[in-house]
């Protein structure tokens, strides 16, 4: 009898040689783990499906935000409704004093004559005051009362590129054009007319955005 055979056991239960019965671990634990994983996955799918159904039938948060945004936006103007442009003075309603702040002689007169051809009313013409004489580094300065910023500066500005706007304490409606050292020419009549037309044309209303 082999030493591996327990006492009292023989016959077919006798273990011969070095062979011995293999002991296998019970499989209940593995099945339990698989069952738990399956349950977690199933619960996750059920929860996700529930959220989707709530979003579909309840409108969803994004839809509510979009509605609130739309409510805050102003209603667009009706198609074909006239839009009133801001009132701008015509060139003939603007009196321009032309002053030369450069060393070039006769520049104020030539610019004044050209502005007169373009419909502007011309006031004083001559050399710039001492505080501006040869002290204007750009193309020019538009100088006038605070009220000039609401129309005259914009209209006169279509005639000269890059002019700086400044206000003083005058009460008269006239506007000074002080010609600067980099000035070459007034804008071409075609370009000036295009810019003037753009001023009179209101910008289109935004479509669908606040």
Residue, then its C-alpha position, 0 to 999 in steps of 0.5 A: x500500500x502506498x504511503x499516500x493511501x489513508x489507513x483503512x482505504x484500499x481497493x479502488x481508493x488506493x493511491x498507487x505510486x506518486x499519483x494523487x487526486x487533484x483538488x479543484x477550487x470551487x467555482x462559485x466565487x468566479x460566478x458571483x463576480x461575473x454576476x456582480x459585473x453584469x448587474x453593474x453594467x445593466x444598472x448603468x445602461x438603465x440609468x443612461x437610458x433614463x437620462x436620455x428619455x428625460x432629455x427627449x421628453x423634458x426638453x433638456x437643459x440646452x434647449x432651456x438655455x437656448x430659449x432663455x437666450x432667445x428671449x433676451x435677444x431683441x426681436x429682428x426688424x420686419x423684412x422690408x421695414x425702413x431703417x432711419x439713418x442718423x441725420x448727417x449735415x450736408x457739405x454745404x451746411x459745414x463751414x470749414x476754416x482751412x489752416x496750413x501748419x506746414x512749410x509749404x506755401x499756398x497749401x491752405x488755399x489750394x485745399x480750400x478751393x478743392x473743398x469748395x468744389x466738393x460742396x463745402x462752405x469755406x470760412x477763413x484760409x491762412x497759416x495755422x495758429x502758433x500752437x499748431x504751426x509746424x506742430x501737426x505730425x499727421x495729415x491734419x487735425x479737425x478742430x471744433x466744438x463738441x457738437x461737431x463730433x456728431x456729424x461735421x467731423x465725420x463728413x469732413x473726415x471723408x475728404x482727408x485720411x487719418x485726420x485727428x479730431x479735437x474739440x475746443x470751447x468755441x460756440x460757433x458751428x464752424x470747423x477748422x481743418x489744420x493741414x499736417x506735415x504728412x499731408x499730400x492730397x485730399x482723398x480722391x473725389x470718388x473715394x470721398x463720395x463712397x465714404x460719404x455714402x457709407x456714412x449715410x447708409x445704416x449698418x444692417x441689423x445682426x441676424x439671429x445673434x445678440 
